[in-house]
Amino acid sequence: MRLYCTHFTFCRCHGGLRYKDERGVECKNTPAREAGIVDSIWTLKELLTFRCFKTPIK
């Protein structure tokens, strides 16, 4: 379930999240890109090979 939610957020383009690229063409966007977390739409390979770093709990 966690993998599905992460794929949904970083890899899957959504029709309701649209932007215009530098040529003025309307394109679909991902929730992570819309929120400014990432700069590009991730591939499944990028998602599965991403190194996750744990932050210490203070």
C-alpha positions as CSV (number, residue, x, y, z in Angstrom):
1,M,0.0,0.0,0.0
2,R,2.8,2.4,0.8
3,L,4.5,1.8,-2.6
4,Y,1.1,2.5,-4.4
5,C,0.7,5.8,-2.5
6,T,4.2,6.8,-3.2
7,H,3.8,6.0,-6.9
8,F,0.5,7.9,-7.0
9,T,2.3,11.0,-5.5
10,F,5.6,11.0,-7.4
11,C,5.0,9.1,-10.7
12,R,1.4,9.3,-11.8
13,C,0.2,12.3,-13.7
14,H,-3.3,13.6,-12.8
15,G,-5.7,15.3,-15.1
16,G,-6.8,17.8,-12.5
17,L,-3.3,19.0,-11.9
18,R,-2.3,20.9,-15.0
19,Y,0.4,23.4,-15.9
20,K,1.7,25.0,-19.1
21,D,5.2,24.2,-20.2
22,E,7.7,26.6,-21.7
23,R,6.0,26.2,-25.2
24,G,2.6,27.0,-23.8
25,V,1.4,23.4,-24.1
26,E,-0.9,22.2,-21.2
27,C,0.5,19.2,-19.4
28,K,-0.6,16.9,-16.6
29,N,1.3,17.1,-13.2
30,T,2.0,14.9,-10.2
31,P,1.0,15.9,-6.7
32,A,4.6,16.0,-5.6
33,R,5.6,18.3,-8.4
34,E,2.6,20.5,-7.8
35,A,3.6,20.8,-4.1
36,G,7.2,21.7,-5.1
37,I,8.8,18.6,-3.5
38,V,10.4,17.4,-6.8
39,D,11.3,19.1,-10.0
40,S,10.4,16.4,-12.4
41,I,7.9,13.5,-12.8
42,W,9.7,10.4,-11.5
43,T,9.9,7.1,-13.4
44,L,9.2,3.8,-11.6
45,K,13.0,3.1,-11.7
46,E,13.8,6.4,-10.0
47,L,11.2,5.7,-7.3
48,L,12.5,2.2,-6.6
49,T,16.2,3.2,-6.5
50,F,15.7,6.4,-4.4
51,R,17.9,6.3,-1.2
52,C,15.8,7.2,1.8
53,F,17.6,8.8,4.7
54,K,16.1,8.6,8.2
55,T,16.2,11.8,10.2
56,P,17.0,11.5,13.8
57,I,14.1,12.0,16.3
58,K,14.9,14.7,18.8
